[in-house]
C-alpha cells in the first residue's frame, strides 16, 4: 500500500509517500514540501498548494491520502490559514479519487514515537529510524507528513489484520 501523508500549512505544506504492508518494512518513496511566498495573496498560495498536491497524486497514484487534522492555536489568523491549506489538500485528494483519512497530531505522534506529546525533534528522529533515512527529514513539515503516512499505514494494516482474523 502506498500512502501520501500531508502536513498542511500556508507557507510550507509537507508531503511524504511511504509504502508498506504485507509484512514488508516501511519504504520512503518520495517526500518534500510545497512552499509559497509570504508576499503572495492567500488565493495564489492556496492555488499553489492545491496544484502541488494534485501533481504529487497524479505522479505517484497513492492508494490513500492521510492528512493531519487542524491543531488549534491561540493565533486565529494562523489557524484559519492552515485550515484553508488543509482544505486544498482534501479537495485535491478527493478530486483525484483517493480515499482520505484524517488523524489528530497527538495520534500521529503516538504512532511514531509512542508519545502523544512528543517534540518535533523526536518525531523527526523516529521517522528517520523507521524509514532508515541517512538524516532526519527537514523541514519538520516533511517529517510530520511522513509521520502521518506511517500512522495511516499502522492503522490500516492493524485494521486489515483484525478483519482477516474474523
C-alpha positions in Angstrom: 0.0 0.0 0.0 1.3 3.4 -0.9 0.2 6.3 1.3 0.6 10.0 0.8 0.9 11.9 4.1 0.2 15.6 4.2 1.1 18.2 6.8 -0.8 21.3 5.7 0.5 24.8 6.1 0.2 28.1 4.3 4.0 28.8 4.0 5.1 25.1 3.8 2.9 22.1 3.1 4.9 18.9 3.7 4.2 15.7 1.9 5.6 12.2 2.1 4.9 9.0 0.3 5.5 5.7 2.2 5.0 2.2 1.0 4.2 -0.6 3.5 2.2 -3.7 4.0 2.2 -7.4 3.8 4.9 -7.7 6.5 7.4 -5.6 4.4 9.3 -2.8 6.1 8.3 0.8 5.5 9.9 2.3 2.4 10.1 6.0 1.7 9.1 6.6 -1.9 9.3 10.4 -2.1 9.0 13.4 0.2 9.3 17.2 0.1 7.3 20.3 0.5 5.3 22.8 -1.4 6.4 26.4 -0.5 4.6 29.6 -1.0 5.9 33.1 -0.6 4.7 35.3 2.2 4.0 38.2 -0.1 1.7 36.2 -2.4 -2.1 36.8 -1.9 -3.8 34.0 0.0 -5.6 32.8 -3.1 -2.4 32.4 -5.0 -0.8 30.5 -2.1 -3.8 28.1 -1.9 -3.8 27.6 -5.6 -0.1 26.6 -5.4 -0.8 24.1 -2.6 -3.7 22.6 -4.5 -1.8 22.2 -7.7 1.3 20.9 -5.9 -0.6 18.2 -4.1 -2.6 17.2 -7.2 0.7 16.9 -9.1 2.2 14.6 -6.5 -1.0 12.5 -6.5 -1.0 12.2 -10.3 2.6 11.3 -10.4 2.6 8.6 -7.7 -1.0 7.5 -7.6 -1.2 6.7 -3.9 -3.7 4.1 -2.6 -4.7 6.5 0.2 -4.1 10.1 1.4 -3.7 10.8 5.1 -3.9 14.4 6.3 -3.0 15.8 9.7 -6.1 17.4 11.4 -6.0 21.0 12.4 -4.2 22.0 15.6 -5.9 25.0 17.2 -3.5 27.6 18.3 -4.0 30.9 20.1 -3.4 32.8 16.8 -6.8 32.7 15.0 -5.3 34.0 11.7 -2.8 31.2 11.6 -5.3 28.6 12.4 -7.7 29.9 9.7 -4.9 30.0 7.1 -3.8 26.4 7.9 -7.4 25.4 7.7 -7.6 26.8 4.2 -4.5 24.9 3.1 -5.9 21.7 4.7 -9.0 22.3 2.6 -6.9 22.4 -0.6 -5.2 19.1 0.3 -8.6 17.5 1.0 -10.0 18.8 -2.3 -7.1 17.7 -4.4 -7.2 14.2 -2.9 -10.9 13.9 -3.3 -10.9 15.2 -6.8 -8.2 12.7 -7.7 -10.4 9.9 -6.4 -8.2 9.0 -3.5 -9.6 7.8 -0.2 -8.8 10.4 2.5 -8.1 9.7 6.2 -7.5 12.3 8.9 -5.5 12.0 12.1 -5.1 14.4 15.1 -1.5 15.4 15.7 -1.4 13.5 19.1 -2.4 10.3 17.4 0.3 10.7 14.7 3.0 11.4 17.3 1.9 8.4 19.4 2.0 6.2 16.3 5.7 7.0 15.5 7.2 7.9 18.9 4.9 6.2 21.5 4.0 9.6 23.0 1.2 11.9 22.0 3.1 15.0 23.2 6.4 14.2 21.5 8.6 17.1 20.5 9.2 17.9 16.8 12.8 16.6 17.1 11.5 13.3 18.5 9.2 12.9 15.5 12.0 13.7 13.1 14.3 11.2 14.7 11.8 8.4 14.8 10.7 9.0 11.2 14.4 8.8 10.3 14.8 5.5 12.2 11.5 3.9 10.9 12.3 4.8 7.3 16.0 4.1 7.6 16.9 7.6 6.3 20.5 8.9 6.4 19.4 12.1 8.2 16.2 13.4 9.8 13.8 14.8 7.2 13.8 18.6 7.1 11.9 20.9 7.4 9.8 19.4 10.2 6.8 19.7 8.0 8.2 16.9 5.8 8.9 14.8 8.9 5.3 15.4 10.0 3.9 14.4 6.6 5.9 11.2 6.6 4.7 10.5 10.2 1.1 10.9 9.1 1.7 8.4 6.3 3.3 6.0 8.7 0.4 6.5 11.2 -2.1 5.6 8.5 -0.1 2.5 7.4 0.0 1.3 11.0 -3.8 2.0 11.4 -4.8 0.4 8.1 -2.6 -2.7 8.5 -3.9 -3.3 12.0 -7.5 -2.9 10.9 -6.8 -5.3 8.0 -5.2 -7.9 10.3 -8.1 -7.7 12.7 -10.7 -8.2 10.0 -8.9 -11.0 8.3 -9.0 -13.0 11.6 -12.8 -12.9 11.7 
